[in-house]
Structure formats: structure tokens, C-alpha cells
Amino acid sequence: MGCSDSSNDELRVLSDGATGDASVTQSADDADGESKKKSVAFVTNQIADFWKIAEAGANDAGNEFDVDVEVVMPPEATAVVQKQKVEDLLAGGVQAIAISPLDADNQVEWLNGVGEKVPLITHDSDAPGSKRLMYIGMDNYAAGRACGELVVKAIPDGGNVLLAIGRLEQDNSKYRRQGVIDVLLGRDDRDAAYYKEQPDAWDPVEGEIKGDKYTVLATLLDQGKAEVGLQKAEDALNTFDDINAMVGLFEYNPPAMYQALKKADKVGRIALIGFDENDVTLQAIKDGECIGTVVQNPYMYGYESVRVLKELLAGNEDVIPESKYIDIAPRTITKDNVDEFWEDLRAKKGQ
């Protein structure tokens, strides 16, 4: 994923198109001509431990680059609540925003409106159909494939697999889930671009998805609510008596599945594969009760978002890569490297 700079002229066209009458460079002078700190916002899609790590990165960047940073975590994982939080920020005079869109396809018009007022970038989950200036995050399809490889490692002879994820309206969710499925069905010639070019190729959410060795029994959706995820995991263990592996694709899903497995006395009998770096997931990996997890780098999502927004407000349009994408690659965490990873994570969180 190239991050080389494009020409200033090209970027100026991009910025004008994305921000309308609002210049990427905004005045930082008050009425007396004295310099004031820039004000930027880092908006998540809900409250979660994952986002607390990103908050640490955003605050560290704010201190380093002398920026006022407001981290906003909507209390409900809905586009309506997220929109209201952003509107409140705009009314309060925030100068630039980084956001993880909850419903990329249906938020395009609104995101474009926000981008007409202040410089706007996306992080974690993209909205490629909008006029956002750039995206900071990972290749969620590739991360999904990495998660699928952990399933293959756990049950190499094949079997029945249960998936769980918050919602599929988000761009990252769709690609993450599809990456897992494609590995299990032996599809080696696909990538994220394949699904952009062939939108009918997505596997359906309802019903089983059968391959030669693996069958995806179901995809459990919980709309970003951990308690619903737990209940659905418990119900699935009662509904299906032939599950070989459970895969949680949002940060809170693996802990919910782990709790359900403990309650059913099936820890170790059904393989658990995770996503993100919840402490419960990491401890289960240490204890040999979870095969592994694929982690993002939320700290860098926060840090890079603030850095980029500060540069945009200073008039440095070269901060936008030609690809309009800063790739922060995922990592696979297993028992072999969990201690090193967890120690570094605690240091970043100031623990």
C-alpha cells in the first residue's frame, strides 16, 4: 500500500473537492492576533477497550504536536448517535475531525457535508464513497484472511465454524468477515479489490456457507452490544452441537465467546480464535485456551489521525499520500509472542 506523496496541485484539487468552501488551512489567530492551539476531534464508533488504546495514542500526539484533542466515543453504536456527537463538535468549534463511520454507504451525504465545513479523514473503517481526504487503518480483508489462517491452524482437518461480529454496515466488518470465509473456502485469488469490482460476490449472511473442508454455520450479529454477543454465543452453543471453532471478529466478541464456552464447560473442546487485544483474549492465549488473535494498532490510529489533522490545519497538504491511505498493518498474536505484545500494549496505555 503505497504512501508516496502526490503533487501539490493534485492534492489541492482533492482538498477543494472534499471540503467545498472550507479551506484545509484554517486560521489559528484570535481577535488579538495571538496564536491559539488547533482543535481536532477523534470520533469512534462506540465505547470499547479497543478505543481506549486509540485514545492514548491521540492524546500522546496532542501533547507532542501541541494540539487540543477531544476523543468522542458514542454511547450507542448507531449512526444517529454518532451524527449527533459530530454535530455537537462542529457547533463547539472543532477545526478538524477523524471518524470511524458506522454506516459508510448511508453516511456518504452527511460525511460530505461535514467535509465541507472542516478537514475530514476516516480511521479504522473507511467510507471510500465519500469525499473524506484520506483513510488511516489496515486492510481489513487481509486481516480477515489472517484470522482465517488461525482457524486452519486450529482445526487443520476441517470442521464447522461459527463467526460473530457487531454489524455488517461498516466497511471494515464486511471485508474482515469475507477474508475469513475466503480462506476457509480455499479462495486464494481474491482480495479487497475483487469485491469492489464485483459487489454480488459477497457471501450471504443467512444460512450455511459450505466448502470442501469447512462449513460456516452462521454469522452472529449483535449490533455492537457485548451483552447481546454473549447471549447469542450461549444460544449458538445450545443450537449447534457440532461446532469445532468459534471466531469473534470485534474486540468484545472473543471474551463473550470465552465466557459462553466456560459456562458450557467447552473451553478447549471448541477452538477459540479472536480479533483485537482485549485482556481476556490475551490471557486466554497465554493459558492455551485461545489459539490466537489478529490485532490492529489502535494506538497508531489515534496518533496518526491527530498528526495528519494537525498538518492539514497547518496547510501541509503533502501529508495526504497519493493512495489517500496510511496502511497500519495487522499482526497475528499467539502464545509465542503474546507476552512481548502485552507488555508493549501496557506501556502504551501507561499501565
N, C-alpha and C positions, 0 to 999 in steps of 0.2 A: 504494500500500500504506500505509494509514493507520497512524500510530504514536501516535495520541492516547491519553491516559490514560483508564482507566475508573474507576469509583467504587471507593473503598477496600473497600466491602462486597463488590462483585463479585470483586475480586482476592483478598479473604480467603477466599472460597468456593473460588476456583481454587487457591489455595495449599494450603488444607486438603485438597482432593481430590487434589492432586498429591503431597503429602508425607506424608500419613497422620498418624501420631503425631509426626512430626518437624516442629518449628516452623521456618518460614522464617527467623525470627530466632534465632540461636544465641548462647549466652554466649561472650564472649571473655575472661572473667576466669579467672585461675588460682587456685590454692588460697590465695594470699596477697592476692587481690583486685586484683592488678596487671593492667593491660591487656596482652593479647598480640595479635600480628598475626593477622589472619584467614588461613586456609589454603585455597586453591582450586586446582583442577586443570583443565587444558585438555587433553582427550584427543582425539587424531586417529584416523584410520582406518588409517594406515600411516606409514612413513618416506618422505618425499619433500621435494624442494627447496621445493615449494609450502608445506609445513608449517613450514619454517624461517623463512619470511616471517611466518607467523602467530605463531610462537614469539617473534619480535622484538616484535610488537605486544602479545602477552600480557605479556612481561617489562617493556616500557615502561609498560604500565598498572599492573603490580605495583609498580613504582618510584613512579609518580605517586600511586597510591592507598594506598600502604603496605600491600601485601598480599603474603604469601608465595605464589608461583605455581610449580606443578610442571607442566611440559609433558611429556606422555607420548605417545610415538609407538610403537605396537605394531610389533614387528619383522616380523610377518606380518599380511597383510591378511585376517584371519579373525575371525569373531565370537567364537570360542572364546578366542583370544589377547587380543582386546580386553576381553572379560569378565574374564579373569584379571587384567589390568592394573588395571581398575577395582576389583575386589575387593581387590587389594593396597593401592590408595589408601585405600579405606574402612577397611581394617584398620590403616592407618597414621594414621588420624585426620583425613583431609581433611574440610573442612567444607562444600564445595560443588563441583559438577562441571559442566563444559560438555563435551559429547561430540558427535562426528560418527559416528552409528550406521552400522555396516557392513551390517546386515540388518534394516531398520526393521520389516518385517512380523513377523519371527520373534523380534525382541528386545523386543517390547512388554511382556510379563510381567516380564522381567528389568529393563527400564528403570523400570517402575512400582515394582519392589522397591527399586531404587536411590533413586528419588524419595521413598520412604517414610523413608529414612534421612537424606538431605541434599537441599538445593535442587538441582534438576537442570534444565539447559537444553540445547538442541541447537544446533549450529552447522554450517555447510557443507551437511550433509544432514539433513533433518528426520525425525522419527518422529511424524507427526501423530496416529497412533492411540494413542499413549502419553499419560501424564499429565505429560509434561515441562511446565515452566512457560511456556516460550516458545522461539522459534526465531530465530537470528541467521544471516542468509545472503542469498542472492539468489533471484530467481525463475528456477529452472533451465530451465523451459520457454521463457521469454523469451530466456534466454541461448542456448539451443539454436537458436532462430529466428534470432538474430543471427549465429550460426555458419553457418546455412543461407544467409543473405544473402551471406556471404562466398563460399560455393560458387557462388551465382548470379553474383556479380561475376567470379569466376574463369573460369567456363565458361557465359557467358550464353546460348549456343545449345543448351545441354543436354548430356547425356552420362552416363557411368557413374561412380558414386561408391562409394568404399569407406569404411566407418566403422570406428573402433576405439575401444574403451572398456574399462575394467577389468572391471566386473561390473555386472549389472543388478538385483541385490538391493537396492542403495541407492536411496533415493528420488530423489536428485539425478540419478543416472545415467539412470533411466528417462525423466524429463522432459526432460533435456538431449538425449538421442538422438531422442526423439519430436519435439522442436521443430525439429531439422534436417530430419527426414523430412517434416514438415508443410509447411515452406517449399518443399522440392523437389517435393512433390506438389501445390502450389498451394492448400493448405487455409488460407484466411485467416480463417475464422470460429471457430477453435478457440483454447482457452487451457488453462492447467493445470486449471481447474475442470471443464472438459469431461471430462477423463479421470478425475477423481474421481467424477463422476456417472455415467460410462459406462465402467466398467473393461474391458469387452470391446472397446473401441475401439483399444487399443494395437496397433500394427503388429507382426507376428510377428518373432522374431529369426532364425528359419531361413528360407532361401530369398530370392529376389529380391523387391524391392518396386518395382513398375513404375509410372511416371507418364507423362504425355504427353510430357515433355521429358527427365526424369531417371529413372534407374534406380539404386536402391541395390543393389549387387551382393551385399554381405554386411556383417554386423557382427561384427568380430573381438573376442573376449573373452579377456582374459589374466589375470583374477583378481588384478589389481594388481601383476603382476610385469613389470618393464620388459624383462627378457631374453626373456620369453615374447612380449611385444608386438613386439619386434624380429624374432624368429623368424617370428611369424605375418605380419608385414608383408612379410618376404622371401618367404615361401611364397605369399602372395597375388600378388605381382608375377610369380611363376612360373606361378601357376594362371590368372590373368586376363591376357589380352593386350590388353584393351580398356578399361583404367582411365583415366579422364580426370581424376579428382580423388580425393585421399585426405584424410580428415578424422580427426584424433586428438582425442578428447574428454576425456582425462585428461592431466594435466601432462606425463607422461613419454611419451605416445603420439606427439606430433608429432616429438620428437627421434628416436624409434625409427624412425618412417616416413622421416624425413630421411636417417638413416643407411642404411636399406634402399634408398632412391632413389639415393643416392650409389654404393652398391655395384653397383647395376644400371645405372648411368650414365643415370638417367632424371630427374635434378634439372632442373626447368624444363620437361620434357616432360609430366610429370604434375603438376597443380596440388596444392599442399600447403596445407591450412587447419588451423590449430591451436586449442588451448584452453589457457588459463593462460599463465604467464610464465616458462617455462624459458629459460635464457640461450641455449641452442642455437636455440630457436624465435625469440627476439628477434633474434639475429644473422642468421638466415636471412631474416627480414623486412627487415632493413637491407640485406642483399645482394640483395634482389629474388628470393629463392628460396622464399619462403613468402608467400602472399597476405596473410595476417593472422591474428590470434588474438583470441579473446574472453577477457578476463581478469576474474577475480573480484578481491576485495580481501582477501586472507588476513590482511594486517596488521591490518585493522579487525575481522576475525573474532576474532582473538586479543585485541585491545584491548577491544572492546565486550563480549566474554564475561567478561573479568575485571572490567570496570567494573560490569556488571549483577550478577554474583555478589557483589561487594563490597556493593552497595546492598541486595541481598536479605538478606545476613547482618547488615546494619545495621538491618533491619526496614523498609526503604523498599519497600513493595510497589507503589508507584506507578511504579516503574521498568519494570514489565511493561505494554507497550502494550495497548490494547483489542483489537488484532488478534492479540496474542501473537506478534508478528513484527516484527523490525527488518530492514528491507529495505536491503541494501548492494548497490546496483545494479552490474551488469557494465559493462565498457567494451570497445569494439572497437579494437584496436591494428593499425595498418597502417604502411606506410613513412612516411606523413605525420606521424605522432605518436609513433613508436617511440623516438626519441632522448629526447624530453621524458619519456616514461613510464619509460624505463630509468634515466634519471638520478635521478628521484624514487624509484624502487624501490631503487637502490643506497644512496641516503641513508637510507631506512628500515631497510635491513639493516646500516647502519653500515660500508659499504664505501667 
